């Protein structure tokens, strides 16, 4: 299973996500999108975020932001 980092839509933290599907790559762009499932993650001391939804996200890109998430 391939994993990427995305931002959680609920708590806005950087989290791991599993790649479910890859959409066709646009020939004019170095980026590729796909569907990912957010893994359950911690948001603080003994608190978990229950958001494990599927979202559309970048799964391949040449650039990353300062937290290591593809953009």
Buried (B, 14 or more C-beta within 10 A) or exposed (E): EEEBBBBBEBBEBEBBBBBBEEEEEEEEEEBBBBBBBBBEBEBEEEEEBEBBEEBEBBBBBEEEEEEEBBE
